[in-house]
Each structure stands twice: as C-alpha cells, then as structure tokens.
C-alpha cells in the first residue's frame, strides 16, 4: 500500500552504455554498464525476472537495453 518513491539514478552517458549480460549456458542475466573505451563491465544488479528488469530500467530512466552474450 505504501511504496517508497523510486529514486532516479544517473550514469555517465558519454562513456558508458547500459548492457544486459546474458549467459548462454545458465540463462543468468546481469544488468550494468559497459565502458565504451575500456570494455570493462560494471555490474549493477542481477535480473531474475521481468520485474527486476523493469526496476532497473525505471531506476536509470532507460527505454531500451542491449543484450550481450
């Protein structure tokens, strides 16, 4: 009934892009940000279902996300 308002977080839009890392073997998905210059991936949260993905998208004000295997 009483929900906390979600806080909008920001990320470095010039140097990073949102990525959904997906495992081919286990199906595990991790949402985070990939540095465009170094290729380093920074994990933010584990995605277990569509509700987790929706929460990640709303938290960072995203409209689409790329999957990377």
N, CA, C and O atoms as CSV, one atom per row, in Angstrom:
chain,resi,resn,atom,element,x,y,z
A,1,UNK,N,N,0.821,-1.182,0.000
A,1,UNK,CA,C,0.000,0.000,0.000
A,1,UNK,C,C,0.869,1.252,0.000
A,1,UNK,O,O,0.631,2.173,-0.781
A,2,UNK,N,N,1.871,1.290,0.867
A,2,UNK,CA,C,2.758,2.445,0.925
A,2,UNK,C,C,4.080,2.068,0.286
A,2,UNK,O,O,4.852,1.296,0.854
A,3,UNK,N,N,4.342,2.608,-0.888
A,3,UNK,CA,C,5.579,2.314,-1.602
A,3,UNK,C,C,6.509,3.504,-1.517
A,3,UNK,O,O,6.086,4.658,-1.572
A,4,UNK,N,N,7.801,3.189,-1.380
A,4,UNK,CA,C,8.801,4.247,-1.433
A,4,UNK,C,C,8.879,4.759,-2.859
A,4,UNK,O,O,8.858,3.961,-3.796
A,5,UNK,N,N,8.967,6.055,-3.047
A,5,UNK,CA,C,9.173,6.547,-4.414
A,5,UNK,C,C,10.570,6.138,-4.875
A,5,UNK,O,O,11.541,6.257,-4.127
A,6,UNK,N,N,10.661,5.650,-6.125
A,6,UNK,CA,C,11.947,5.227,-6.637
A,6,UNK,C,C,12.811,6.432,-6.958
A,6,UNK,O,O,12.375,7.395,-7.589
A,7,UNK,N,N,14.040,6.343,-6.506
A,7,UNK,CA,C,14.995,7.400,-6.760
A,7,UNK,C,C,15.627,7.182,-8.124
A,7,UNK,O,O,16.110,6.086,-8.410
A,8,UNK,N,N,15.631,8.194,-8.965
A,8,UNK,CA,C,16.253,8.110,-10.284
A,8,UNK,C,C,17.762,8.271,-10.118
A,8,UNK,O,O,18.233,9.238,-9.518
A,9,UNK,N,N,18.499,7.327,-10.649
A,9,UNK,CA,C,19.945,7.390,-10.624
A,9,UNK,C,C,20.456,7.754,-12.006
A,9,UNK,O,O,19.750,7.589,-13.001
A,10,UNK,N,N,21.667,8.244,-12.065
A,10,UNK,CA,C,22.246,8.630,-13.341
A,10,UNK,C,C,23.503,7.801,-13.608
A,10,UNK,O,O,24.056,7.179,-12.700
A,11,UNK,N,N,23.935,7.803,-14.840
A,11,UNK,CA,C,25.170,7.149,-15.236
A,11,UNK,C,C,25.858,8.022,-16.267
A,11,UNK,O,O,25.247,8.941,-16.813
A,12,UNK,N,N,27.107,7.744,-16.534
A,12,UNK,CA,C,27.909,8.524,-17.474
A,12,UNK,C,C,27.503,8.161,-18.900
A,12,UNK,O,O,27.978,7.164,-19.445
A,13,UNK,N,N,26.639,8.953,-19.499
A,13,UNK,CA,C,26.089,8.643,-20.826
A,13,UNK,C,C,27.102,8.827,-21.938
A,13,UNK,O,O,26.908,8.291,-23.029
A,14,UNK,N,N,28.173,9.562,-21.702
A,14,UNK,CA,C,29.189,9.777,-22.729
A,14,UNK,C,C,30.168,8.613,-22.818
A,14,UNK,O,O,30.663,8.296,-23.899
A,15,UNK,N,N,30.450,7.968,-21.669
A,15,UNK,CA,C,31.486,6.948,-21.638
A,15,UNK,C,C,30.971,5.533,-21.398
A,15,UNK,O,O,31.734,4.580,-21.554
A,16,UNK,N,N,29.701,5.364,-21.022
A,16,UNK,CA,C,29.168,4.037,-20.750
A,16,UNK,C,C,27.824,3.829,-21.439
A,16,UNK,O,O,27.112,4.782,-21.755
A,17,UNK,N,N,27.496,2.551,-21.662
A,17,UNK,CA,C,26.195,2.206,-22.222
A,17,UNK,C,C,25.573,1.111,-21.352
A,17,UNK,O,O,26.291,0.273,-20.806
A,18,UNK,N,N,24.246,1.114,-21.222
A,18,UNK,CA,C,23.589,0.054,-20.441
A,18,UNK,C,C,23.607,-1.254,-21.233
A,18,UNK,O,O,23.306,-1.280,-22.427
A,19,UNK,N,N,23.966,-2.335,-20.543
A,19,UNK,CA,C,24.078,-3.657,-21.167
A,19,UNK,C,C,23.424,-4.688,-20.252
A,19,UNK,O,O,23.465,-4.566,-19.028
A,20,UNK,N,N,22.827,-5.691,-20.858
A,20,UNK,CA,C,22.309,-6.836,-20.132
A,20,UNK,C,C,23.196,-8.018,-20.495
A,20,UNK,O,O,23.104,-8.550,-21.601
A,21,UNK,N,N,24.063,-8.436,-19.557
A,21,UNK,CA,C,24.950,-9.572,-19.783
A,21,UNK,C,C,24.145,-10.845,-19.598
A,21,UNK,O,O,23.542,-11.047,-18.544
A,22,UNK,N,N,24.127,-11.707,-20.607
A,22,UNK,CA,C,23.349,-12.947,-20.560
A,22,UNK,C,C,24.280,-14.138,-20.738
A,22,UNK,O,O,25.133,-14.145,-21.625
A,23,UNK,N,N,24.108,-15.140,-19.890
A,23,UNK,CA,C,24.886,-16.364,-20.007
A,23,UNK,C,C,24.150,-17.337,-20.928
A,23,UNK,O,O,22.956,-17.581,-20.753
A,24,UNK,N,N,24.850,-17.879,-21.887
A,24,UNK,CA,C,24.247,-18.842,-22.798
A,24,UNK,C,C,23.971,-20.156,-22.068
A,24,UNK,O,O,22.945,-20.792,-22.311
A,25,UNK,N,N,24.867,-20.566,-21.185
A,25,UNK,CA,C,24.746,-21.865,-20.513
A,25,UNK,C,C,23.663,-21.873,-19.442
A,25,UNK,O,O,22.797,-22.749,-19.440
A,26,UNK,N,N,23.706,-20.904,-18.534
A,26,UNK,CA,C,22.816,-20.936,-17.369
A,26,UNK,C,C,21.587,-20.053,-17.525
A,26,UNK,O,O,20.608,-20.229,-16.800
A,27,UNK,N,N,21.620,-19.116,-18.451
A,27,UNK,CA,C,20.498,-18.202,-18.612
A,27,UNK,C,C,20.533,-17.033,-17.644
A,27,UNK,O,O,19.621,-16.205,-17.644
A,28,UNK,N,N,21.570,-16.951,-16.817
A,28,UNK,CA,C,21.685,-15.859,-15.852
A,28,UNK,C,C,21.841,-14.529,-16.578
A,28,UNK,O,O,22.537,-14.441,-17.590
A,29,UNK,N,N,21.186,-13.493,-16.052
A,29,UNK,CA,C,21.267,-12.163,-16.638
A,29,UNK,C,C,21.691,-11.159,-15.569
A,29,UNK,O,O,21.182,-11.171,-14.448
A,30,UNK,N,N,22.628,-10.295,-15.937
A,30,UNK,CA,C,23.113,-9.252,-15.038
A,30,UNK,C,C,23.047,-7.926,-15.777
A,30,UNK,O,O,23.559,-7.805,-16.890
A,31,UNK,N,N,22.420,-6.935,-15.163
A,31,UNK,CA,C,22.325,-5.609,-15.766
A,31,UNK,C,C,23.453,-4.738,-15.229
A,31,UNK,O,O,23.834,-4.830,-14.062
A,32,UNK,N,N,23.974,-3.897,-16.104
A,32,UNK,CA,C,25.037,-3.000,-15.693
A,32,UNK,C,C,25.423,-2.072,-16.830
A,32,UNK,O,O,24.665,-1.860,-17.776
A,33,UNK,N,N,26.632,-1.522,-16.707
A,33,UNK,CA,C,27.099,-0.545,-17.677
A,33,UNK,C,C,28.478,-0.934,-18.186
A,33,UNK,O,O,29.351,-1.341,-17.418
A,34,UNK,N,N,28.658,-0.800,-19.504
A,34,UNK,CA,C,29.923,-1.137,-20.149
A,34,UNK,C,C,30.624,0.145,-20.566
A,34,UNK,O,O,30.034,1.009,-21.215
A,35,UNK,N,N,31.893,0.257,-20.184
A,35,UNK,CA,C,32.702,1.405,-20.567
A,35,UNK,C,C,33.045,1.282,-22.043
A,35,UNK,O,O,33.564,0.253,-22.476
A,36,UNK,N,N,32.763,2.311,-22.812
A,36,UNK,CA,C,32.999,2.290,-24.255
A,36,UNK,C,C,34.478,2.274,-24.614
A,36,UNK,O,O,34.856,1.759,-25.666
A,37,UNK,N,N,35.319,2.837,-23.746
A,37,UNK,CA,C,36.743,2.951,-24.060
A,37,UNK,C,C,37.535,1.723,-23.636
A,37,UNK,O,O,38.417,1.269,-24.364
A,38,UNK,N,N,37.225,1.185,-22.463
A,38,UNK,CA,C,37.993,0.050,-21.947
A,38,UNK,C,C,37.286,-1.282,-22.150
A,38,UNK,O,O,37.935,-2.328,-22.131
A,39,UNK,N,N,35.973,-1.270,-22.343
A,39,UNK,CA,C,35.214,-2.502,-22.485
A,39,UNK,C,C,34.877,-3.159,-21.161
A,39,UNK,O,O,34.275,-4.232,-21.131
A,40,UNK,N,N,35.269,-2.511,-20.049
A,40,UNK,CA,C,35.019,-3.073,-18.722
A,40,UNK,C,C,33.527,-2.980,-18.391
A,40,UNK,O,O,32.885,-1.961,-18.645
A,41,UNK,N,N,32.985,-4.065,-17.819
A,41,UNK,CA,C,31.571,-4.132,-17.454
A,41,UNK,C,C,31.432,-3.948,-15.951
A,41,UNK,O,O,32.101,-4.627,-15.172
A,42,UNK,N,N,30.564,-3.030,-15.544
A,42,UNK,CA,C,30.289,-2.785,-14.126
A,42,UNK,C,C,28.896,-3.331,-13.807
A,42,UNK,O,O,27.891,-2.818,-14.299
A,43,UNK,N,N,28.849,-4.374,-12.982
A,43,UNK,CA,C,27.579,-4.987,-12.616
A,43,UNK,C,C,26.794,-4.085,-11.672
A,43,UNK,O,O,27.361,-3.481,-10.761
A,44,UNK,N,N,25.486,-3.997,-11.897
A,44,UNK,CA,C,24.622,-3.207,-11.027
A,44,UNK,C,C,23.639,-4.103,-10.286
A,44,UNK,O,O,23.494,-3.990,-9.069
A,45,UNK,N,N,22.961,-4.994,-11.011
A,45,UNK,CA,C,22.013,-5.880,-10.343
A,45,UNK,C,C,21.761,-7.152,-11.142
A,45,UNK,O,O,21.879,-7.175,-12.367
A,46,UNK,N,N,21.407,-8.217,-10.408
A,46,UNK,CA,C,21.034,-9.488,-11.006
A,46,UNK,C,C,19.586,-9.400,-11.463
A,46,UNK,O,O,18.724,-8.919,-10.728
A,47,UNK,N,N,19.324,-9.866,-12.673
A,47,UNK,CA,C,17.967,-9.844,-13.227
A,47,UNK,C,C,17.409,-11.263,-13.160
A,47,UNK,O,O,17.862,-12.150,-13.884
A,48,UNK,N,N,16.427,-11.472,-12.289
A,48,UNK,CA,C,15.827,-12.791,-12.124
A,48,UNK,C,C,14.508,-12.934,-12.865
A,48,UNK,O,O,14.104,-14.040,-13.225
A,49,UNK,N,N,13.832,-11.799,-13.091
A,49,UNK,CA,C,12.542,-11.838,-13.787
A,49,UNK,C,C,12.290,-10.482,-14.442
A,49,UNK,O,O,13.114,-9.573,-14.345
A,50,UNK,N,N,11.154,-10.358,-15.101
A,50,UNK,CA,C,10.860,-9.119,-15.832
A,50,UNK,C,C,10.659,-7.933,-14.888
A,50,UNK,O,O,10.899,-6.787,-15.266
A,51,UNK,N,N,10.222,-8.209,-13.673
A,51,UNK,CA,C,10.034,-7.121,-12.708
A,51,UNK,C,C,11.379,-6.494,-12.319
A,51,UNK,O,O,11.479,-5.277,-12.162
A,52,UNK,N,N,12.415,-7.335,-12.164
A,52,UNK,CA,C,13.761,-6.814,-11.876
A,52,UNK,C,C,14.263,-5.944,-13.025
A,52,UNK,O,O,14.849,-4.885,-12.802
A,53,UNK,N,N,14.027,-6.399,-14.253
A,53,UNK,CA,C,14.456,-5.627,-15.420
A,53,UNK,C,C,13.708,-4.295,-15.490
A,53,UNK,O,O,14.311,-3.262,-15.779
A,54,UNK,N,N,12.411,-4.314,-15.229
A,54,UNK,CA,C,11.626,-3.075,-15.220
A,54,UNK,C,C,12.147,-2.107,-14.167
A,54,UNK,O,O,12.227,-0.904,-14.415
A,55,UNK,N,N,12.502,-2.626,-12.987
A,55,UNK,CA,C,13.014,-1.774,-11.915
A,55,UNK,C,C,14.335,-1.130,-12.320
A,55,UNK,O,O,14.554,0.053,-12.063
A,56,UNK,N,N,15.222,-1.909,-12.956
A,56,UNK,CA,C,16.497,-1.374,-13.431
A,56,UNK,C,C,16.264,-0.278,-14.470
A,56,UNK,O,O,16.884,0.784,-14.414
A,57,UNK,N,N,15.365,-0.547,-15.417
A,57,UNK,CA,C,15.074,0.423,-16.480
A,57,UNK,C,C,14.487,1.713,-15.908
A,57,UNK,O,O,14.861,2.802,-16.345
A,58,UNK,N,N,13.588,1.611,-14.954
A,58,UNK,CA,C,12.974,2.803,-14.356
A,58,UNK,C,C,13.967,3.563,-13.487
A,58,UNK,O,O,13.964,4.794,-13.468
A,59,UNK,N,N,14.815,2.836,-12.770
A,59,UNK,CA,C,15.787,3.479,-11.885
A,59,UNK,C,C,16.755,4.364,-12.655
A,59,UNK,O,O,17.110,5.449,-12.194
A,60,UNK,N,N,17.183,3.905,-13.826
A,60,UNK,CA,C,18.137,4.663,-14.630
A,60,UNK,C,C,17.475,5.388,-15.791
A,60,UNK,O,O,18.168,5.917,-16.660
A,61,UNK,N,N,16.153,5.421,-15.822
A,61,UNK,CA,C,15.376,6.131,-16.844
A,61,UNK,C,C,15.783,5.691,-18.254
A,61,UNK,O,O,16.108,6.519,-19.105
A,62,UNK,N,N,15.761,4.374,-18.486
A,62,UNK,CA,C,16.147,3.801,-19.771
A,62,UNK,C,C,14.911,3.380,-20.551
A,62,UNK,O,O,13.894,3.008,-19.965
A,63,UNK,N,N,15.004,3.439,-21.886
A,63,UNK,CA,C,13.903,2.980,-22.725
A,63,UNK,C,C,14.220,1.648,-23.399
A,63,UNK,O,O,13.314,0.862,-23.677
A,64,UNK,N,N,15.511,1.389,-23.666
A,64,UNK,CA,C,15.914,0.115,-24.239
A,64,UNK,C,C,17.276,-0.275,-23.718
A,64,UNK,O,O,18.033,0.562,-23.227
A,65,UNK,N,N,17.581,-1.552,-23.830
A,65,UNK,CA,C,18.858,-2.072,-23.324
A,65,UNK,C,C,19.334,-3.150,-24.294
A,65,UNK,O,O,18.530,-3.886,-24.868
A,66,UNK,N,N,20.646,-3.232,-24.466
A,66,UNK,CA,C,21.241,-4.185,-25.386
A,66,UNK,C,C,21.656,-5.439,-24.627
A,66,UNK,O,O,22.166,-5.354,-23.510
A,67,UNK,N,N,21.436,-6.611,-25.238
A,67,UNK,CA,C,21.890,-7.865,-24.651
A,67,UNK,C,C,23.254,-8.218,-25.224
A,67,UNK,O,O,23.515,-8.043,-26.415
A,68,UNK,N,N,24.116,-8.717,-24.347
A,68,UNK,CA,C,25.449,-9.150,-24.761
A,68,UNK,C,C,25.687,-10.545,-24.182
A,68,UNK,O,O,25.467,-10.779,-22.994
A,69,UNK,N,N,26.132,-11.455,-25.023
A,69,UNK,CA,C,26.346,-12.835,-24.584
A,69,UNK,C,C,27.807,-13.135,-24.387
A,69,UNK,O,O,28.164,-14.253,-24.018
